[in-house]
Amino acid sequence: MRVVTGGISHETSTFTTVITNLQSYKDRFYLHGDQILNMFHGTNSPIGGFIDGAKTHGFELIPTVLATAQPSGPTPRDLFDAILDELLNRIADVGSIEGVLLSLHGSMAVGNLDQADGIDDAEGYILAAVRQLVGPDVPILVQLDIHSNVSQRMVDQASVLIGRKSYPEVDMAERSQECADILMRILKDGVCPTMALHQIPMFWGMNQVTAYSPMREAIAELHRVTAQPGVICGSIATCYYLADVPNMGSSVYIVTDNDQNLAQMYADQLGAWLFERRTEWHCPLLSTFEALQEAKLDGRYPVIFADVWDNTGGGSPGDSTGMLRTFIEAGLRDACVLYIVDPESIVQCQEAGVGTKLMLDVGGKSSPLQGNPIPMKAEVVALSDGYFHYDGPMYAGLAGNMGLSAHIKQDGIHVLLVTQREQPFDTAFSRTLNLDLQRMKYIGVKSAAHFRAGFEAWSGAIHVVSEPSVHTLKDLTFNRLGRKLYPLDNI
């Protein structure tokens, strides 16, 4: 039994200043054939789960192309076309197949969206092209990010879509194994998947962490629905709201066994349940300064401040300076900021060498909206080529590369400077730069929630904070939604 795998995965911000090009994919993953299996074997990743599923069920998994870039602006149309053509050609070269397992994101946009070459719904476009190639009878199963803007075209072209159920997204391999399990039920047991979509007129706010209320109750309700007779699987997409595209918004998609009406009924019911609670998915955010005052009164350490708008995992530049400025002005000791993207300062640190002190203008170089650079008289504590391995639970076992990096220190404040944009999923990279995070009292991270996977177990308190950025929600203007969405509109 022969099954092909691969994917094109990108979370696309239409507001960021960060461009996407071929190097963006090469810096993350642009892999071909067996490179894919070698890279992801034994990892908690979508492809890693497909590999595990193939072993469990004894089918041959044939890798094609996997192209993944860090979240950033739209992928140029010519680059997208070239990658998609390569994916299609490699699938065609395989010949007869029994199934397709794809890793897509769910919020990719391509080209200039105001012109004819723009594609608002790249996943729908990819799935339509794959469907046309393999025909109507070959099952296509897809794993999606929880932050997907799911379109009707995606639902129509895929046999089954499965989104992650955890945030932080520690269930990537598990959801891919579920895709493989359902594929086998289709091929061996005659299961006939019928899938329905309910697009909710809202987008989710910060209350998405699945370990806590109210998101915990939302996942419990999803599990109640998927336990009903005739239901194969189901997913909640909280959406990716930094995209000004018509399908932006939260949704529910449910898969049943040969009963379209039942799938639609459950999707509509769960969608209505979520919309009735729309105010619960949003919460006000404090500045770092305000959160710091609360943290000092609370007294639970180490305390983590998550700079949500400069989350590189959402497409931000990663060099905003509001949090660092607050730490310095407060005169904190045993404090650190992870990570600030600043290749220019890293070059200066390399030239100076470990143990030297020098004047640096840190951060604030990508856009005035990110704040002004911070003058620092910094000691170079450590330098790195940026290579390391995640130790999880998110991406456990996967190789990472932050590019040329530096650990600098001014008085009691440590800063990790990096070349590649990435949020801190665990403490592995910090340790390569001689920074023991568990000895810190105040930790600032450029992340919304994924840092929790590797930090929350030993932290004293966590505060999600708002600092000026290209992604500060209150400053964004949406022109292409084509419908009203809560909380942008009072519905």
N, C-alpha and C positions, 0 to 999 in steps of 0.2 A: 504494500500500500504506500503510494507516494504522495507526499504533501509538501507544498512549497511554502516558504516563509520569507519575510522581509518587511520592509516598511519605509515610509517617509514621514518623519515626525518633527513637528515644529509648532510651538506655541507663539502665535504672532500678535504682537502689540502694534496697533495702528497709531500709537501716541509716542512711542519711544524715539529717542534720537539714535539708537544703536542700529546700524545697517546690517543686513544679512547678505553674505556673498558665499562663493565657493569655499573660501577659507573658513568661514563660520562652521560649515559642515565638517571640513577636515579637522578642525580643532576639537570637535566633539566626536562624532562617529560617521565616517563614510567608508563602509566596509562592503566587500564583495565575496560571494561564495563562502568557502570554508573559514575565511577571516571572521565571519559572523559567529559561527559555532565556537571557534577558538576563543574569541573575546568574551562571550557571554556564558559559556559552560560553567555551571556551578554557581551562578550569581542570582541574586534576587532582582531580576529584571524581567521585562516582558519576554524577550527572546530566551532568557534562561528558563522561564516557565514553559515555553514551547518545547525546548529541548527536553525538559523533564517529562512533559506529556508524551513526547515521542518514545522515550524509554519505557514509560509505564504501559503504553498501548502497543508498542512494537511496530510502529510505522516508520517509514523512512522520511526524515525531515530534510528537504533540499533547500539550502539557503540561496538567496538571489542577491538582493541589494538592501542595505540598511543605511539610510541617510538621516542623521539627527543633528540638529544645531541647537545651541542654547537659545532660549526665548529672546526675540529681537524683532526688528521690523519685517515687513513682507519680503519673502524670497523673490528675487527677480524672475520674471516669467521664463526667460530663456534657460536659466539654471534649473528651474522646476521642470520644464519640459524635457531637458536632457536627463535628469534623474529618473523621471517617470518613464521615459522611453527605455532607459536601461533596465528598469524593473520589469517592464512588460516584455522586453526582448529576452531577458533571462528566464522569465516564466515560460514564454513560448518555446525556448530552446529545450526545456525539460521534456516537452511532449505530453503524453497522457498523464494526468494527475487525478487524484481523488479528492483533494481539498486544498484550501488556501488559508493560512494563518498569518494575519498581518498585525503589525504594531504601528498604530497611528496615534496621533494626539487627540484630535477632535476640535482644534481651534486654529487651524492653519489657514493663512490667507496669502495670496500670491499676486505679484505685480502691482501696478498702479490701480488701486481700487476705483478710482474715478474715471478710468479709461477702459477701452474695450478689452485690453489684455488682462485686466484684473480678474481674479477668482476669489470671491468671498468665502466659498465653501470648498477648500482644496480637498478635504477628505471625501466629500461627495463626488468630486471630479475624479479622484484616484479610484474610488470604488466603481464608478461607472466604467472607467477604462479597463479595469481588471475584469469586471463582469462581462463586458463585451468580448474580451479575449478568451475567457475560459468557458463562456456559455452559461445558460440559465440553470443547469443541473449540478454544477460543481459548487459545493458549499464554500462560502467565504465567511470566515469568522474573524472578528477584529477585537483587539483589546484597546480600550480608550482610557485616557486620563480622566480623573474625576472632574477636572475643569474643562469640560467640553461644551461647545456650542453645537448641539446635535441638530442636524437638518433632516427634513423628510427624505431628501435624496439619499442621504447616508443609510437611512432605514430601508429604503426601497431597493438599494443595490446590494447590501450585505445580507447574508443569511442570518447572522447573529452578531450583535454588538454587545460587548461586556465592558462596563466601566468599573474602575476600582471603587472599593467600598470603604477604604480607610484614608484618613488624612491626619497626619502625614501618610503618604502612600507606600506603606510597607507591605502591601499585598500584591505587588506586581507579578511575581512568579506564580502566586496562588491563582490569580485571575486568568493568567495564560494557561495554566493547567486546566482550569475550568473550560476554557475554549476548546482545548484538546479533548476533554471528556465529552463535551457536547458534540463535537465533530464525530467521535466514535459512535455516539448514540444515533446520529443521523445516518451514518454509513452502515452500521451493523444492526441497529434495532428499528430502523425505519421511522425514526422521529422526524416530523415535518414542522420545522420552526416557522411560526407566524409572529411577526414583530409589529408593535404599535408604539407610536410616539405621542407624548403630550408635552407641548411647549408651554411652560408656565410664564405668565406675563410679569416676570420679576427676575432680578439677579441676586445672588447670594452675597452677603457681606462677610465680615470676618468670622462669624460664628460657624466655622466649618470643621473644627477639630472633632473627630468622631468619638474620641474617648469621653467627651463631656456633653452635657446638655447644652443646647437643645438638639445638636446634631446626632447625639447618641439615640434619641428617640426617633429621629427621622430614619436612621438605619434600621432600628428595630421594626418600624412600620414597613420598611422595604422587605425585611426578612419575613414578616407576617404575610405579605402579599405573595412573595415567591414560594412560600410553603403551601399555597393553595393548590388543589387538584388541577392538573392541566397546565400549570405554569412551569416553564423550563428555567428561566432566570429573569432577572430584572436589575435595573440600575437607576441611580439618581445622578444627574449631571448638575453640579452646582453652577457651572458655566465659567467662562473666562471673560471678565467684564472689561478688559482693557483693549477690546476690539470693537471698533465702530462698524459692525457688519449686520446685515438683516437678521441673521439667526442668533445673534448674541442673546443669551438668556438661559435660565435654568430649565431643566426638562426631566422627564421620566420616560424610560423606554422599557417595555415589558415584552418577553418572548413566551409564547404558549405553544403547545403541540397541536398544530392544525386547527386553530380556532382564533381567527382574526378578531372577531367581535369580543371574545373573552379578553384578549390582549389589550384591546382598546379600552374596555370597561375598567380593567385594573389600572391601566396607565392614567386614565382620566380621574379615577378615584384617588389614587395616590397624589397626582398633581394637584387636585383640589385640596387635599389634606395639607399639603405643603404650603399652598398659597394662603390658606386660612391663617397660617402661622407666620406670615411674611415678616411681621415686625420682629419676630424672635431671631431671625437670621442676621440681624444688624445690631451693632453696638457702637457707641461713641468711642473715639480714640483720644488718648492723652498725648501731649508732647513728651519728649524724653525728660525735660525739666520737671513737668508735672508728675510723671511716673516715678522719677527719682525721689521726689518728696514723699510719695506714698510708700515707696520701697524702704526708705529710712525709718518711717513710722512703723512699718510692718516688721522689719528686722529679720526677715528670712533670707539667708544667703546660701550660695551665690544667687544673685538676682540677674535675670536675663531680660534685655530690652530688644524687642524685635522690630526693626525699622521696616515696616511693611511696604511703604511706597517705593523704597529703593531695593526691593527684592529682585536680585538678578534672575531668580527663578521665574519671575513674571515679565522679564524683558527690560528691566531698568538698567541704567549704566553701572550702578554699583559704586559710585564715587561721591554720593551726597555727603555733606559735611556737618549737618545739623546735630547729629548724635555725638560725633567726636568733639565738636565745639562745646557742647553741654558738659561732657565729661571733663574737658580741660578747665572750663570756667568753674566747675564745681570742685576742682582740686582733688579728684578721686585718686585713691591708691588701690593697687591690686585690681586694676580695671583693664579691659581690652576691647577692641573693635575688630570684628571678623566680617567680611574682608573688605578692604577698600581697593578698588581697581585703579592702579596708578603706575603704568609701565615707566613713565618718565622718572618718577622718584626712585623706582627700583634700579634703574640704570645708574643713578647717582649713588645709591647704596652699594652697588657692585663695585663701582670705581673707587669708593672710599674704603670698603672692606669691613669685615666684622671687627667690632671693638672700637671703631672710630665714631666721632660725633660730627654731625654736619647739619646745616640749615636746609630744610625741605619745605616746599609748599605742597601739602598733602591734599589729594582729592580735588573735587570741584572743577575738573578740567573738561568734562564732556558737554556741559550746558550750564548757563547761568541759573537755570531752574534747580540745579543740584546744590546750589550754595557756593560761596567763595572758597578757594583753597585755604587751608589752615597752616599758618607758619609754625613749624616745629623745629626745635633744636633737639635732634633725635640721635640716640645711640643705635648703631646697627648691631642687633643682637645675633641674628642668624640670616643666612642666605640659602636659597634652595632653587633647584631646577623645576620644582613644582610637581614632580612625579610621586605618587603614593598609591595606596590601595585602601578603599573604603572598608571599614570593619563593621558597619551596619548599626541597626538592622536594615536601613534603607541602602540599597545598592551593595549589600555585603559581598565582598570578594571581587568587586569590579575595580579595575585600574582607573585612576583619575590623574588629571594633569592640570594644575593651576597656572602653568607657565612660570617664567622666572618670577621669583617671589622673595620678599624680605620681611623680617621681623624687626620692627623698630620700637624704641621705647623713649618716652620723655617723662621724667620723674616717675610717677606710679602708673602711667598709662601705656599699654602695649597696643600696637597696631600691626596687623598682618596685611601687607601690601601684595597684591596679586596682579598677574597679567590677564589671565582668563577669568571671565565672569562666571561665578558659581556660588551658590549658597552653601553654608556649612551644614552638611547632612549628619556629620559625626565629628569626633575629635581627632581623627587619624591625621589629617593634614597639619593641624596645629602642632601635633607632637613632632612632626618632621622638622619644625622650626623652633624646637625647644620651648614651646609654650604649653605649660600644663594648665589647662583650663579649669580643672577642679580646684586649683589653688587660687583662682581669681575670685574676687568678691562681686565685681560688676562686669557683666559680659554683654556687649552690644553685637547683634548679628544683623546682617542684611538678608532677611528672610521673613516669610509670613508665618509658616508653621512647620515646614519640613525639618527644621533644626530640632524640633521636639523629639524626633526619632532617636537622636543620639545624645540629647542634652537633658530632657525632662526628668529622667529617672534620678538624676543626682542634683537637680537644681532646687533652690529654695522657693523661688517665685519667678513668674514670667509675666512681663507686661508687653503687649503689642502697642507700638507707639507710631505717631505720625510726625514725619519731618518733611520739609519741602523737597519735591522731586518732580521729574517729568511725568510721573504717574499719580500725583496727588489727586484723588478722585474728585474733590470739590471744584477743581480747576479744569476738568476735562469737558469738552463739548462733543456731544453725539449728534450726528446729522443723518446717518444712514440706517437707523434701526427700523424705520417704517412701521413702528407700533409703539404703544405705550408700555413702559416697564416700571414696576415698583423697584426701588424708591425714587427713581428719576422723575416719575409721575405719581401723583397722589391717586392711586387706584387700589 
